[in-house]
Amino acid sequence: KQECRLCKVPSCDTITCSPGTKCEIVEPENCFENCPSPQCLPETCEEDCIACTKEMVSCDGVRCGFGLTCEVSPQTCDKCASISCVPPKSEPCVACPEMLQTCAATTCLEGSECKVTEQSCHECSRVECISQLGGPCGQFTVTSPVCAEGLSCNLDTAIPDVGGTCIEGKIFYIEILNNMNIKEECIQCTQDVPSCAARLCEHGSTCEVTKQTCHKCAEATCLPAKEPECVACTLMMHTCEEVNCEKGYECKVVQPKDCSECEEVKCVPVEKECVFCNQAIPSCGEDCSPQNCEIIQQTCDSCSTAVCRA
């Protein structure tokens, strides 16, 4: 028996293949003359991959609901390519430091307290000293940055506690206090309390009464309508072919009013066709006397008639 020739063990470690191909060790048909070799072969799915019989999917001609966009999901070994209507992608959030913000190293002025603001997608959390200062028009909220423990502060970065060495910051804070305590005269509002009853707004907008402040009177104003919250709808074609409605009802495909609704199939009452009445208002004539003439009102199924009743 002839033995295969002695060969080095082949490897794909140093082989770089083009996209869509992968390196595989190929056994020769004649091992007496040739050795196994690494080759770049087209990538193929495993034997248990699902079979996709559809043609290549595309968003051409696909209509999505208000605010939605068509998107093609690529084919994988477990799933065929498909199209779907999806909501718009949200904006990326700002990157915030992982260090947790606390009030442990923060000293606020007397009458104010330290608070950590909540982190949002567009703004990181921060430490603030919040003071409630009384004034002629109500309470004012003064927000000021603070100086971290062990660091020097200045007018731009911090407002110090009482007895601190940041003189410019302290003067700046005293000026804020003085400005808040100025007894300014509020404007006089002589008009009646505004109401939305007589305020006509454009279609889609709503009327709202603003609060009166020291510098502005209350008024009824029109606010634009809020954008509806969009939902993702399936691309399945809705039909009435397999829908059986009760007697007196018929199947209809209802289109969405906006992006917050999807197309759906409903059973709605059948709209009856009323009889056509071209005659003038009926009368009983002279033959009805001395009986009373009664006019029976017209309905969808019958025209009006005149009847003599005793």
C-alpha positions as CSV (number, residue, x, y, z in Angstrom):
1,K,0.0,0.0,0.0
2,Q,1.4,3.4,-1.0
3,E,1.5,6.0,1.8
4,C,0.8,9.8,1.4
5,R,3.8,12.0,1.2
6,L,5.1,13.7,4.3
7,C,3.9,17.3,4.6
8,K,4.2,20.2,7.0
9,V,1.1,20.9,9.1
10,P,-0.7,23.8,7.2
11,S,-2.0,26.8,9.1
12,C,-4.3,29.8,8.3
13,D,-2.6,32.1,10.9
14,T,-0.6,34.1,8.3
15,I,-3.3,34.1,5.6
16,T,-5.3,37.3,5.0
17,C,-8.5,36.7,3.0
18,S,-10.7,39.3,1.2
19,P,-14.1,40.2,2.6
20,G,-16.7,37.5,2.0
21,T,-14.1,34.7,2.1
22,K,-12.4,32.8,4.8
23,C,-9.3,30.6,5.1
24,E,-9.7,26.9,5.2
25,I,-7.3,23.9,5.0
26,V,-8.0,22.0,1.7
27,E,-7.1,18.4,1.5
28,P,-5.6,17.4,-1.9
29,E,-7.3,14.8,-4.2
30,N,-3.9,13.0,-4.5
31,C,-2.1,12.9,-1.2
32,F,0.8,11.0,-2.8
33,E,1.9,14.0,-4.8
34,N,0.3,17.0,-3.2
35,C,0.0,18.4,0.4
36,P,-2.9,20.0,2.3
37,S,-2.8,23.8,1.7
38,P,-4.6,26.9,3.2
39,Q,-6.9,28.6,0.7
40,C,-9.4,31.5,0.7
41,L,-12.8,30.2,0.0
42,P,-16.2,32.0,-0.2
43,E,-18.0,32.0,3.2
44,T,-21.0,29.7,3.4
45,C,-23.6,29.2,6.0
46,E,-23.7,26.0,8.1
47,E,-25.8,23.1,7.0
48,D,-28.5,24.0,9.5
49,C,-29.1,27.6,8.2
50,I,-32.6,28.5,7.1
51,A,-33.3,28.6,3.4
52,C,-34.4,32.0,2.2
53,T,-36.4,31.9,-1.1
54,K,-37.4,35.6,-1.3
55,E,-35.7,37.9,-3.7
56,M,-33.4,40.6,-2.4
57,V,-35.5,42.9,-0.2
58,S,-35.4,46.6,-0.7
59,C,-37.1,49.7,0.8
60,D,-38.1,50.9,-2.7
61,G,-41.8,51.6,-2.8
62,V,-42.3,50.9,0.9
63,R,-44.5,53.5,2.7
64,C,-44.0,53.9,6.4
65,G,-46.2,55.7,8.9
66,F,-45.6,59.4,9.9
67,G,-42.2,59.8,11.5
68,L,-41.0,56.3,10.7
69,T,-38.3,55.2,8.2
70,C,-37.8,52.0,6.3
71,E,-34.8,49.9,7.3
72,V,-33.4,46.6,5.8
73,S,-32.2,43.9,8.2
74,P,-29.4,41.9,6.6
75,Q,-29.7,38.2,6.1
76,T,-28.0,35.9,8.7
77,C,-27.7,32.1,9.1
78,D,-30.7,32.2,11.4
79,K,-32.9,34.9,9.8
80,C,-33.7,36.0,6.3
81,A,-33.3,39.6,5.2
82,S,-36.4,41.7,6.0
83,I,-37.7,45.3,6.0
84,S,-39.3,47.1,8.8
85,C,-40.5,50.6,9.7
86,V,-38.6,52.0,12.7
87,P,-38.8,55.2,14.7
88,P,-35.9,57.7,14.2
89,K,-32.8,57.0,16.2
90,S,-32.3,59.1,19.2
91,E,-29.3,61.6,19.5
92,P,-26.2,60.2,21.3
93,C,-26.0,61.2,24.9
94,V,-23.1,63.3,26.4
95,A,-20.2,61.4,28.0
96,C,-20.1,62.0,31.8
97,P,-17.3,61.1,34.2
98,E,-17.9,57.8,36.1
99,M,-17.1,59.6,39.5
100,L,-20.2,59.9,41.6
101,Q,-21.1,63.5,42.4
102,T,-21.7,64.1,46.2
103,C,-22.1,67.0,48.6
104,A,-19.6,65.5,51.1
105,A,-16.8,68.1,50.3
106,T,-19.1,71.0,49.7
107,T,-19.8,73.8,52.1
108,C,-22.6,76.2,51.3
109,L,-23.5,79.6,52.7
110,E,-25.9,79.9,55.6
111,G,-29.5,79.7,54.3
112,S,-28.6,77.6,51.3
113,E,-28.2,73.8,50.8
114,C,-26.1,71.6,48.7
115,K,-27.9,69.5,46.0
116,V,-26.7,67.2,43.2
117,T,-28.6,67.7,40.0
118,E,-29.9,64.7,38.1
119,Q,-28.0,63.5,35.1
120,S,-29.8,63.5,31.7
121,C,-28.9,62.5,28.2
122,H,-27.7,66.1,27.4
123,E,-26.3,67.2,30.7
124,C,-24.1,65.6,33.4
125,S,-25.0,65.8,37.1
126,R,-23.3,68.5,39.1
127,V,-23.1,69.9,42.7
128,E,-24.8,73.2,43.4
129,C,-25.6,75.4,46.3
130,I,-29.3,76.4,46.1
131,S,-30.6,79.5,48.1
132,Q,-34.2,80.6,48.4
133,L,-34.1,84.4,48.6
134,G,-37.3,86.4,49.4
135,G,-38.3,89.3,47.3
136,P,-41.3,91.6,46.6
137,C,-42.6,89.2,43.9
138,G,-42.1,85.9,45.7
139,Q,-39.2,83.5,46.1
140,F,-36.2,83.6,43.8
141,T,-33.8,80.7,43.4
142,V,-30.1,81.6,43.2
143,T,-27.9,78.8,41.8
144,S,-24.1,79.2,42.3
145,P,-21.1,76.9,41.7
146,V,-19.0,75.8,44.7
147,C,-15.4,75.5,45.5
148,A,-14.0,71.9,46.0
149,E,-12.3,71.3,49.3
150,G,-8.6,72.1,49.3
151,L,-8.8,74.1,46.0
152,S,-8.6,77.9,45.6
153,C,-11.6,79.5,44.1
154,N,-12.2,82.6,42.1
155,L,-15.1,84.7,40.7
156,D,-15.6,82.4,37.7
157,T,-15.5,79.1,39.5
158,A,-17.0,79.4,42.9
159,I,-18.8,81.4,45.6
160,P,-17.2,80.7,49.0
161,D,-18.8,80.1,52.4
162,V,-18.9,82.8,55.1
163,G,-15.4,83.5,56.3
164,G,-13.7,82.2,53.2
165,T,-10.8,83.9,51.5
166,C,-12.4,84.3,48.1
167,I,-13.1,88.0,48.5
168,E,-14.2,88.6,44.9
169,G,-16.7,85.7,45.1
170,K,-18.1,86.9,48.4
171,I,-18.6,90.5,47.1
172,F,-20.3,89.0,44.0
173,Y,-22.6,87.0,46.3
174,I,-23.4,90.1,48.4
175,E,-24.3,92.0,45.2
176,I,-26.8,89.2,44.3
177,L,-28.4,89.5,47.8
178,N,-28.7,93.3,47.4
179,N,-30.2,93.1,44.0
180,M,-32.8,90.6,45.2
181,N,-33.8,92.8,48.1
182,I,-34.4,95.9,46.0
183,K,-38.1,96.9,46.4
184,E,-39.1,97.2,42.8
185,E,-42.6,98.2,41.8
186,C,-44.6,95.6,40.0
187,I,-46.6,96.5,36.9
188,Q,-50.3,97.1,37.5
189,C,-52.7,94.6,35.7
190,T,-56.1,96.3,35.4
191,Q,-57.6,93.8,33.0
192,D,-59.9,91.0,34.1
193,V,-58.6,87.5,34.6
194,P,-58.0,86.1,31.1
195,S,-60.0,83.1,29.9
196,C,-59.6,80.6,27.0
197,A,-63.4,80.7,26.4
198,A,-63.2,83.5,23.8
199,R,-59.7,82.7,22.5
200,L,-59.7,81.0,19.1
201,C,-56.6,79.0,18.3
202,E,-55.5,77.4,15.0
203,H,-56.3,73.8,14.3
204,G,-54.1,71.6,16.4
205,S,-53.0,74.2,19.0
206,T,-54.4,74.6,22.5
207,C,-55.2,77.7,24.6
208,E,-53.5,78.2,28.0
209,V,-53.6,81.0,30.5
210,T,-50.2,82.1,31.7
211,K,-49.5,83.1,35.3
212,Q,-49.2,86.7,36.3
213,T,-45.7,87.8,37.5
214,C,-44.2,91.0,38.8
215,H,-43.2,92.1,35.3
216,K,-46.0,90.6,33.1
217,C,-49.7,90.3,33.3
218,A,-51.5,87.0,32.8
219,E,-52.8,86.3,29.3
220,A,-54.5,83.6,27.2
221,T,-52.1,82.3,24.6
222,C,-52.2,79.6,22.0
223,L,-49.6,76.9,22.3
224,P,-48.6,74.5,19.4
225,A,-49.8,71.0,19.7
226,K,-47.4,68.4,21.1
227,E,-45.8,66.0,18.7
228,P,-47.4,62.5,19.0
229,E,-45.3,59.7,20.3
230,C,-44.6,57.5,17.3
231,V,-45.0,53.7,17.4
232,A,-43.4,51.0,15.2
233,C,-45.9,49.3,12.9
234,T,-45.5,46.1,11.0
235,L,-45.4,46.0,7.2
236,M,-48.0,43.3,7.0
237,M,-50.7,44.2,4.4
238,H,-54.1,44.4,6.2
239,T,-57.1,43.0,4.2
240,C,-60.7,42.0,5.0
241,E,-60.4,38.7,3.1
242,E,-60.5,36.5,6.2
243,V,-62.6,38.8,8.5
244,N,-66.2,37.8,9.3
245,C,-68.2,40.6,10.9
246,E,-71.5,40.3,12.7
247,K,-74.8,41.1,10.9
248,G,-75.2,44.8,10.4
249,Y,-71.4,45.3,10.4
250,E,-68.9,45.4,7.6
251,C,-65.1,45.1,7.5
252,K,-62.9,48.2,6.8
253,V,-59.2,48.9,6.8
254,V,-58.8,52.0,9.0
255,Q,-55.8,54.2,8.2
256,P,-53.8,55.9,11.0
257,K,-54.4,59.5,11.8
258,D,-50.7,60.1,12.7
259,C,-47.6,58.2,13.7
260,S,-49.0,57.2,17.1
261,E,-51.4,54.7,15.5
262,C,-51.0,51.8,13.1
263,E,-53.2,50.6,10.2
264,E,-55.8,48.1,11.5
265,V,-58.8,46.1,10.5
266,K,-62.2,46.9,12.2
267,C,-65.8,45.8,12.0
268,V,-67.9,49.0,11.7
269,P,-71.7,49.5,11.4
270,V,-73.0,49.3,7.8
271,E,-74.0,52.7,6.5
272,K,-77.6,52.3,5.2
273,E,-78.7,53.9,2.0
274,C,-81.8,56.0,2.7
275,V,-84.7,56.1,0.2
276,F,-85.0,59.1,-2.1
277,C,-88.1,61.2,-1.5
278,N,-88.8,63.8,-4.2
279,Q,-92.4,64.5,-3.3
280,A,-93.6,67.7,-1.7
281,I,-94.8,67.9,1.9
282,P,-97.8,65.6,2.0
283,S,-101.3,66.8,3.0
284,C,-104.6,65.0,3.8
285,G,-106.8,67.2,1.6
286,E,-110.4,68.2,2.2
287,D,-111.6,64.6,2.4
288,C,-110.0,64.3,5.9
289,S,-112.5,66.7,7.6
290,P,-113.7,66.4,10.3
291,Q,-110.9,64.0,11.2
292,N,-107.4,65.2,12.3
293,C,-104.6,65.1,9.7
294,E,-101.4,63.7,11.0
295,I,-98.1,64.0,9.1
296,I,-95.7,61.0,9.7
297,Q,-92.1,62.2,9.6
298,Q,-89.7,60.9,6.9
299,T,-87.2,58.3,8.0
300,C,-84.3,56.6,6.2
301,D,-86.6,53.7,5.2
302,S,-89.7,55.6,4.2
303,C,-90.9,59.0,3.0
304,S,-93.3,61.2,5.0
305,T,-97.0,60.6,4.6
306,A,-100.3,62.2,5.7
307,V,-102.8,60.1,7.6
308,C,-106.3,61.0,8.7
309,R,-107.0,60.0,12.3
310,A,-110.2,60.3,14.4
